[in-house]
Amino acid sequence: MITYRIAEAAEILAVSDDTVRRWVDTGRIPSQRTEGRATVSGTDLAEFAEHLVESGEVAERDRTRASTVSARNRMSGIVTRVKRDHVMAQVEMICGPYRVVSLMSSDAADELGLEPGVRAIASVKSTNVVVEVPK
């Protein structure tokens, strides 16, 4: 089972360590003790990340923070769902306030070990980019 320390979970969710600790203390995120430290299972973290996006708890200001995406369009996140058939896989991730979906070969998904709860980085490359200015 994949587990994350509080600081790692905070980085994945793009919130502070204290915020994750509060969510753990109030039971919003299930946790367990591993070697004396509070940890969160990858699958629980993936479900909670998905809930944050679906419920709208992610503030609009967080959706426009430039610091969550590097100049190379790489977004760190957590895999929330993988749908496979014999040829292709659809991989869904939550990267901070964003949901990212990628289509790849099933072989590639298997080689990367992608499953809910696995930490991954989405690299976005596009020939067309739309730029918006937040109000």
Summary of the structure (lengths in Angstrom):
residues: 135
radius of gyration: 15.6
end to end distance: 42.5
largest distance: 48.4
contacts: 359
relative contact order: 0.17
helix: 33%
strand: 32%
